[in-house]
Amino acid sequence: MNRQIQFDNTKPDLEAEGRQSRPSVVARNQQNQLARRTFFAITLLPMVLIAAVTLILLVRSWPILSAYSLKDLFLGSTWRPDEVLFGFWPYIAGTFWVTAVGVLLAVPPCLFTALYLSEYSHSFTRSIAKPILDLLAAIPPVVYGVWGLLAVVPFVEDVLAPLSKRWLSFIPFLAVRQPTGFSIIAGGIVLAVMIAPLIISVVYEILQTVPDELRHASLAVGATQWQTIRQVVIPRVIPGMVAAVVLAASRALGETMAVLMVVGNVAQVPQSIFDAAYPLPALIANNYGDMMSIPLYDAALLCAALILLVVILIFNILSTLVLQRVLGKNQAS
Amino acid sequence: MKKHWRRRHIVEAFFKGLMLVSFIVVAGALGLILWTILVKGLPALTWDMVTQAPQGGFYLGKGGGVLNAILGSLYLAGGGTLLALIFSLPIALYLKTYLGDSNWGQYVRLSLDVLWGIPTIVYGVFGFTIMLAIGLRASLLAGIVVLSLVELPIMVRAMDEVIRRMPVDLEQAALALGSTKLEVAMRIVTRQMLPGIITAILLALGRGIGDAASVMFTAGYTDRIPTSLMQPTASLPLAVFFQLGTPYPKVQQRGYASALILTIIVLIISIGSRWISARLNKYTVK
């Protein structure tokens, strides 16, 4: 009893013992709870942001969506804001062509590069490939655009277009009908280089998920490495590869500055890869901000942004879901 | 038997060659880009370019430089990165310590990946719409906010990738000693992942400096160096774009030089982040 009282009266001299006084468990738990709630609120931000962007674009482009039928808007090919005619078809077609050419040009070399890095290359090659891809990904779009202006456009003008004119002009989509190099193919080449690091790194990651035992088993029964790749590795990664390509396509769809600088920006429905085009992002970048005097023009440009956003959201969500599944499976095993 | 053996080996050699060529093409593209920018930009790159703001008639070929754009870009990207960091660190820590690989964690990651995929021009348009609604003019502040939206997903995902790789024992050891999750997050995860966090910051900074489409409407463009958050500001990518848009060869030359400056800044950031993370990684628990 006596001892107990003594204990209560003596405050432990923590400093003398060389210990710090600590916050009580209750205070620490309260802090933890508070932080958890704050962090949770902040973590909701990305989802809220996606919803907000979509919703606001939808609300602001509602005037034009309700004034015209969807068919007129998306398939109409007359774009005359001063006569209140808005047909998005030339721009949608332009976006599609540039993206398709870019993706088609990028995919074969990127798949082969990823396969090379994953299946064949020496670890030294891999260690230099990583910085190269990082640098390629770090170069700003506008620098790609400058490169396009300085190198790709003249290349198309002086080399590709004459070659195609000479030998291939009987194929409709390779016909040359304009003298400059500002064309879909120039935009496609620039885009292809821009999305290459993304495709290569995602496909490389997917290839790493294939267990080495499978490769060893195939090699052990006498298959060559290419046979192993064709018959063992590739069949297992096809969904992931498709997702990687779709992801890259969605990145290419929204690319603005680099494409804008080399693609010519002529509002027409392109017939050939040597035609100029006018993709949706370029339309927005060139006109948004100074369209206040014409009724509905503002809504039309926001509608262009909405089209872009919706297509990209769909592409993105689908490819990301597949990739999460493909790459997540690996982490579990 | 022998024929079969030879054929598959020829195929093997063919595809191996094809892969090597593809790799060289991709690597060559980088070399080609840097070479083009260097060759075209270097002749016009003078000391005045980086130390002076544009003087009267700059866009007609008279004197001055692009200091306004260099500083403007650094302000924009610096502010955007700081703002993004304030929000992305909590998200990355929450993902690690509270959500982990649960379904919710996957939803948040999905939403971040989707945000990353939204084109920057859409952010620009979205930002401008909001600015119109609240009556804000094109300014440094608006540019910073929109850039932080662009950088946020990049930063969180980059942090998340590193934080995920943290040894689980460290966290469990701290929890076993009676730490709360907050203490684990702040004292263990943050310190252990410092190199990764710095890499993520620099990655986002590099992306922010190079992006034009998001600041085009929101930050405006001016020849003066901004002195307050409410003033419009120039940015390097737009400087490149506008200078190339003029019909005067001398101004276009300066556009190439500006592109070179931008490339150098971005390369320094990119290489610097590798260097820093390599150095700091020595001090983390493997």
Interface residues (C-beta under 8 A of the other chain):
Chain A: R28 N29 Q31 N32 A35 R36 T38 F39 F40 I42 T43 L45 P46 M47 L49 I50 A52 V53 I56 L57 R60 P108 P109 C110 F112 T113 L115 Y116 L117 Y120 S121 T125 A129 P131 I132 L133 D134 L135 L136 A138 I139 P140 P141 V142 V143 Y144 G145 V146 W147 L149 L150 A151 V193 A196 I200 T224 Q225 W226 Q227 I229 L247 S250 R251 L253 G254 E255 T256 M257 M261 P281 I284 A285 Y288 G289 L301 L302 A305 L308 L309 I312 L313 F315 N316 I317 T320 L321 Q324 G328 Q331
Chain B: R8 H9 V11 E12 F15 K16 L18 M19 L20 V21 S22 F23 V25 V26 A27 A29 L30 L32 I33 T36 I37 K40 F87 P90 I91 L93 Y94 L95 Y98 L99 D101 Q106 Y107 V108 R109 L110 S111 L112 D113 V114 L115 G117 I118 P119 T120 I121 V122 Y123 V125 F126 F128 T129 I130 L149 L152 P153 V156 T180 K181 L182 E183 A185 L203 G206 R207 I209 G210 D211 A212 A213 M216 F217 P237 V240 F241 L244 G255 Y256 A259 L262 T263 V266 L267 I269 S270 R274
